Amino acid sequence: MYRIGICDDEKGTCANLENIIYKFGDEHGFQFDIDVWYSGEKLCEYLKQKNSLDIIFLDINLVSMDGIKVGIFIRDELENLETDIIYISSDSSYAMSLFKLQPMDFLLKPLTEEKIEDVLLRTIKQRQRKKMIFDYQIKGNFYQVCCNKIIYFYSDNKKITIVTKIEKIIFNGKLKEIMPRLPYNFIQIHQSIIVNLDYVKECTYEYMVMQDEEKLYISQGNRKSVRQQIAKYKWEKMK
């Protein structure tokens, strides 16, 4: 079951989107629970109550609280990086300004069945990849953590630390043994650091700033490879 939100002040657009999504689910065997809002304020009120959505189709040109402000509220105030935002608008000039909000896609109106089905299929595939589980061992006991909860790994003196939004987990191991077990959104930027690209807030040639504000340096020997992997990551997101 996927929880989907639609937020657009055009009721006709909302109804059309809802019909296409339910039809797509019937044809591909996916179950959807869809809620609709006609203002950004109402959607934010809903999310403030600790309600969660997997995917949001969000119009940029909302009256009063526009879609960009809603996106900032979701990403910065709620610190929610798990919900996939698909922006929709009749104005293509917004596309580049949305980069920091990490949207799944930007769709131009008029919306077509083909556009909606394509972005839904890509989004669901990506969500399924992110649900991969990373397992580790501490003192003979086995534990698991969802890959989409991991911000980065770092190693120090044969100890590996998993950094998540709520805790740090330390166990014995080697990064070179971990990397093959991770989905495509994880890359190694240093011999002792593996990052989840979904949590990168800022990226330069020399370092990355993560969502927890930690600055992680990219080793000189990895800089070219990191740029190539980031480009590949962006391509994978578009598949």
C-alpha positions as CSV (number, residue, x, y, z in Angstrom):
1,M,0.0,0.0,0.0
2,Y,1.3,3.4,-1.0
3,R,0.0,6.6,0.6
4,I,-0.3,9.3,-2.1
5,G,-1.2,13.0,-1.6
6,I,-2.4,15.4,-4.3
7,C,-2.2,19.1,-3.6
8,D,-3.5,21.4,-6.3
9,D,-6.0,24.2,-6.2
10,E,-7.5,23.1,-9.6
11,K,-10.1,20.5,-8.7
12,G,-10.2,19.2,-12.2
13,T,-6.5,18.4,-12.1
14,C,-6.9,16.6,-8.8
15,A,-9.7,14.5,-10.1
16,N,-7.8,13.6,-13.3
17,L,-4.7,12.7,-11.3
18,E,-6.6,10.5,-8.9
19,N,-8.3,8.6,-11.7
20,I,-5.0,8.0,-13.6
21,I,-3.3,6.8,-10.4
22,Y,-6.0,4.4,-9.4
23,K,-6.1,3.0,-13.0
24,F,-2.3,2.6,-12.9
25,G,-2.6,0.6,-9.7
26,D,-5.3,-1.7,-11.0
27,E,-3.2,-2.4,-14.2
28,H,0.1,-3.0,-12.3
29,G,-1.1,-4.6,-9.1
30,F,-0.3,-1.7,-6.8
31,Q,-2.6,-0.5,-4.0
32,F,-2.9,3.2,-3.4
33,D,-4.6,5.3,-0.7
34,I,-5.0,8.8,-2.0
35,D,-5.8,12.0,-0.2
36,V,-6.5,15.4,-1.9
37,W,-5.9,19.0,-0.7
38,Y,-6.6,22.2,-2.5
39,S,-4.2,24.4,-0.5
40,G,-0.6,24.1,0.8
41,E,-1.7,25.1,4.3
42,K,-4.1,22.2,4.6
43,L,-1.5,19.7,3.5
44,C,1.0,21.1,6.0
45,E,-1.5,20.9,8.8
46,Y,-2.0,17.3,7.9
47,L,1.7,16.5,7.9
48,K,2.2,18.5,11.2
49,Q,0.0,15.8,12.9
50,K,2.7,13.3,12.2
51,N,0.8,11.8,9.3
52,S,3.0,10.4,6.6
53,L,2.8,10.2,2.8
54,D,4.9,8.1,0.4
55,I,4.4,10.3,-2.6
56,I,3.0,13.9,-3.1
57,F,2.0,15.4,-6.4
58,L,2.4,19.1,-5.5
59,D,1.4,22.1,-7.6
60,I,3.9,24.9,-7.4
61,N,1.4,27.7,-8.3
62,L,-0.8,27.4,-5.2
63,V,-2.5,30.5,-3.8
64,S,-1.0,31.9,-0.6
65,M,1.4,29.1,0.4
66,D,2.9,27.9,-2.8
67,G,4.4,24.5,-3.5
68,I,8.0,25.6,-3.0
69,K,7.1,26.8,0.5
70,V,5.4,23.5,1.2
71,G,8.5,21.6,0.0
72,I,10.7,23.7,2.3
73,F,8.4,22.9,5.2
74,I,8.6,19.2,4.4
75,R,12.3,19.0,3.9
76,D,13.6,21.6,6.5
77,E,11.0,21.9,9.2
78,L,9.8,18.3,9.3
79,E,13.2,17.1,8.2
80,N,11.4,14.6,6.0
81,L,13.5,13.2,3.2
82,E,11.5,10.0,2.8
83,T,8.5,11.4,1.1
84,D,8.9,11.7,-2.7
85,I,7.7,15.0,-4.1
86,I,6.6,15.3,-7.7
87,Y,6.1,18.9,-8.6
88,I,3.6,19.9,-11.2
89,S,3.3,23.3,-12.9
90,S,2.4,25.0,-16.1
91,D,5.6,27.1,-15.9
92,S,8.9,25.4,-16.7
93,S,11.0,28.3,-15.2
94,Y,10.8,26.7,-11.7
95,A,12.6,23.5,-12.6
96,M,16.2,24.5,-11.5
97,S,15.1,26.3,-8.3
98,L,13.7,23.1,-7.0
99,F,17.0,21.2,-6.8
100,K,17.7,21.7,-3.1
101,L,14.3,20.2,-2.3
102,Q,15.3,17.0,-4.0
103,P,12.0,16.4,-5.9
104,M,11.5,13.1,-7.7
105,D,10.5,14.9,-10.8
106,F,9.0,18.1,-12.3
107,L,6.0,17.6,-14.6
108,L,4.7,20.3,-16.9
109,K,0.9,20.7,-17.4
110,P,-1.1,19.6,-19.1
111,L,-0.6,16.2,-17.4
112,T,-1.0,13.1,-19.5
113,E,-1.6,9.5,-18.5
114,E,1.8,8.6,-19.9
115,K,3.6,11.2,-17.8
116,I,1.9,10.1,-14.6
117,E,2.4,6.4,-15.2
118,D,6.0,6.9,-16.0
119,V,6.9,8.9,-12.9
120,L,4.9,6.6,-10.7
121,L,6.7,3.5,-12.0
122,R,10.1,5.2,-11.5
123,T,9.2,6.4,-8.0
124,I,7.9,3.0,-6.9
125,K,11.0,1.2,-8.2
126,Q,13.2,3.7,-6.4
127,R,11.3,3.3,-3.1
128,Q,11.5,-0.5,-3.4
129,R,15.3,-0.3,-3.8
130,K,15.6,2.0,-0.7
131,K,13.7,-0.5,1.4
132,M,16.7,-2.8,1.2
133,I,17.9,-4.0,4.6
134,F,21.5,-3.7,5.9
135,D,22.3,-6.4,8.5
136,Y,25.3,-6.3,10.9
137,Q,26.5,-8.3,13.9
138,I,27.4,-7.1,17.4
139,K,28.8,-9.7,19.9
140,G,27.3,-12.6,18.0
141,N,23.9,-11.0,17.8
142,F,22.4,-10.0,14.4
143,Y,20.6,-6.7,13.8
144,Q,19.0,-4.9,10.8
145,V,18.5,-1.3,9.7
146,C,16.7,0.0,6.7
147,C,19.2,1.5,4.1
148,N,16.9,4.6,3.7
149,K,17.5,5.4,7.4
150,I,21.3,5.5,7.0
151,I,23.0,8.9,6.4
152,Y,26.6,7.6,6.1
153,F,29.1,5.0,7.3
154,Y,32.6,5.8,8.6
155,S,35.3,3.5,9.8
156,D,38.0,4.0,12.4
157,N,40.5,1.3,13.6
158,K,38.4,-1.7,12.4
159,K,35.2,-0.2,13.9
160,I,32.4,0.9,11.6
161,T,29.9,3.5,12.7
162,I,26.5,3.8,11.0
163,V,25.1,7.3,11.4
164,T,21.3,7.7,11.2
165,K,19.1,10.6,12.1
166,I,18.5,9.2,15.6
167,E,21.5,7.2,16.6
168,K,25.0,5.9,15.9
169,I,25.6,2.2,15.7
170,I,29.1,0.8,16.1
171,F,30.2,-2.7,15.0
172,N,33.4,-4.5,13.8
173,G,33.9,-4.7,10.0
174,K,35.5,-3.3,6.9
175,L,34.0,-0.8,4.5
176,K,35.2,-2.7,1.5
177,E,32.9,-5.6,2.6
178,I,30.0,-3.3,3.1
179,M,29.9,-1.4,-0.2
180,P,28.7,-4.3,-2.4
181,R,25.7,-4.9,-0.1
182,L,24.3,-1.3,-0.5
183,P,21.9,0.1,-3.1
184,Y,23.0,2.5,-5.9
185,N,22.4,5.7,-3.8
186,F,25.4,4.9,-1.6
187,I,28.9,5.9,-2.8
188,Q,32.3,5.8,-1.2
189,I,34.0,9.2,-1.0
190,H,37.0,8.3,1.1
191,Q,38.6,5.0,2.2
192,S,36.8,5.5,5.5
193,I,33.5,7.0,4.4
194,I,30.4,5.8,2.5
195,V,27.5,8.3,2.1
196,N,23.9,8.0,1.2
197,L,23.4,10.5,-1.6
198,D,19.8,11.1,-0.6
199,Y,21.1,12.9,2.5
200,V,23.6,15.2,0.8
201,K,22.7,18.8,1.4
202,E,25.6,20.4,-0.4
203,C,28.3,18.9,-2.7
204,T,31.5,20.5,-3.9
205,Y,34.6,19.0,-5.5
206,E,36.3,18.7,-2.1
207,Y,33.6,17.9,0.4
208,M,29.9,17.0,1.1
209,V,27.6,18.5,3.7
210,M,25.1,16.0,5.0
211,Q,21.6,16.7,6.3
212,D,22.9,16.4,9.9
213,E,25.3,19.3,9.0
214,E,28.4,17.1,9.1
215,K,31.0,18.1,6.6
216,L,32.7,15.0,5.0
217,Y,35.8,15.4,2.9
218,I,36.2,13.6,-0.5
219,S,39.7,12.1,-0.8
220,Q,41.7,13.5,-3.7
221,G,41.9,10.1,-5.3
222,N,38.1,9.6,-5.2
223,R,37.1,13.0,-6.6
224,K,36.8,12.1,-10.2
225,S,35.0,8.8,-9.4
226,V,32.6,10.6,-7.0
227,R,31.6,13.0,-9.8
228,Q,30.9,10.1,-12.1
229,Q,28.9,8.2,-9.5
230,I,26.8,11.3,-8.8
231,A,26.0,11.6,-12.5
232,K,25.1,8.0,-12.6
233,Y,22.9,8.4,-9.5
234,K,21.0,11.2,-11.2
235,W,20.5,9.0,-14.2
236,E,19.3,6.0,-12.1
237,K,16.7,8.3,-10.5
238,M,15.3,9.1,-13.9
239,K,14.9,5.5,-15.0
